[in-house]
Amino acid sequence: QEQQDLCEKAVERSIGAITEYLDWGPQNRGMIKALNLSLAAKAFPKNAKASHWGKLGKLMAEENIEQWSIEDAQIYLPVWLDAYIMYQDYFGSEEALLTPQMRFYYDYIKKLTTPLGVIPDFGDARWMNSTEAYICCMERAATLTGDGQLRYTARLLWEKYCECTGDEAGYAAFDKLKNITFLADAMQYRDEAFAEK
């Protein structure tokens, strides 16, 4: 109980920062904040602010559901898509992950991935940035759709990621922790029942 109380206080402080500055619309910060507010309300339903967090999270998510992301850089698209997928997994439906918009993004990422396992950087992106988020999205998309090409795309991205994760890649400690969470989700999503194509 003592650890749970500490976690609840830490979450309450973190969520306080989110509610001070909201990012509306179909973009990565809006979807991330919607997910985090909703998860906080679910994790600590007896918290005095839980109802507020839940309502605000739902309102922010509604601006993203079945919408097109406004991201214009390679670095941000999978961050938005990953938060969207997680939100639907916890609070929505699998059907929402199979809409034409979502299928477009799965195929878009597949077609952007080069045979070297790299997605070209554009916008204000950096080389190889967000690869771990792309891997996560492709594993979930492959499992959702049964598409062996999406599974193959995830493997290409993974192999290149493994080549570039040493100290020379310049990952800060925070980046490494963030990357581990994306990769853990990718492993959770992976379904070995069908083959790559």
Secondary structure as the mmCIF struct_conf table of DSSP 4:
data_model
#
loop_
_struct_conf.conf_type_id
_struct_conf.id
_struct_conf.beg_label_comp_id
_struct_conf.beg_label_asym_id
_struct_conf.beg_label_seq_id
_struct_conf.end_label_comp_id
_struct_conf.end_label_asym_id
_struct_conf.end_label_seq_id
HELX_RH_AL_P HELX_RH_AL_P1 GLU A 2 GLU A 20
BEND BEND1 TYR A 21 TYR A 21
BEND BEND2 GLY A 25 GLN A 27
HELX_RH_AL_P HELX_RH_AL_P2 ASN A 28 ALA A 43
TURN_TY1_P TURN_TY1_P1 PRO A 45 LYS A 46
BEND BEND3 ASN A 47 ASN A 47
TURN_TY1_P TURN_TY1_P2 ALA A 48 LYS A 49
HELX_RH_AL_P HELX_RH_AL_P3 ALA A 50 GLU A 62
TURN_TY1_P TURN_TY1_P3 GLU A 63 GLU A 66
BEND BEND4 ALA A 73 ALA A 73
TURN_TY1_P TURN_TY1_P4 GLN A 74 TYR A 76
HELX_RH_AL_P HELX_RH_AL_P4 LEU A 77 PHE A 91
BEND BEND5 GLY A 92 GLY A 92
BEND BEND6 GLU A 94 GLU A 94
HELX_RH_3T_P HELX_RH_3T_P1 GLU A 95 LEU A 98
BEND BEND7 THR A 99 THR A 99
HELX_RH_AL_P HELX_RH_AL_P5 PRO A 100 LEU A 112
TURN_TY1_P TURN_TY1_P5 PRO A 115 LEU A 116
BEND BEND8 GLY A 117 GLY A 117
HELX_LH_PP_P HELX_LH_PP_P1 ILE A 119 ASP A 121
TURN_TY1_P TURN_TY1_P6 GLY A 123 ASP A 124
TURN_TY1_P TURN_TY1_P7 TRP A 127 SER A 130
HELX_RH_AL_P HELX_RH_AL_P6 THR A 131 THR A 145
TURN_TY1_P TURN_TY1_P8 GLY A 146 GLY A 146
HELX_RH_AL_P HELX_RH_AL_P7 GLY A 148 GLU A 163
TURN_TY1_P TURN_TY1_P9 CYS A 164 CYS A 164
BEND BEND9 GLY A 166 GLY A 166
HELX_RH_3T_P HELX_RH_3T_P2 ASP A 167 ALA A 169
HELX_RH_AL_P HELX_RH_AL_P8 ALA A 173 TYR A 189
TURN_TY1_P TURN_TY1_P10 GLU A 192 ALA A 193
BEND BEND10 PHE A 194 PHE A 194
#
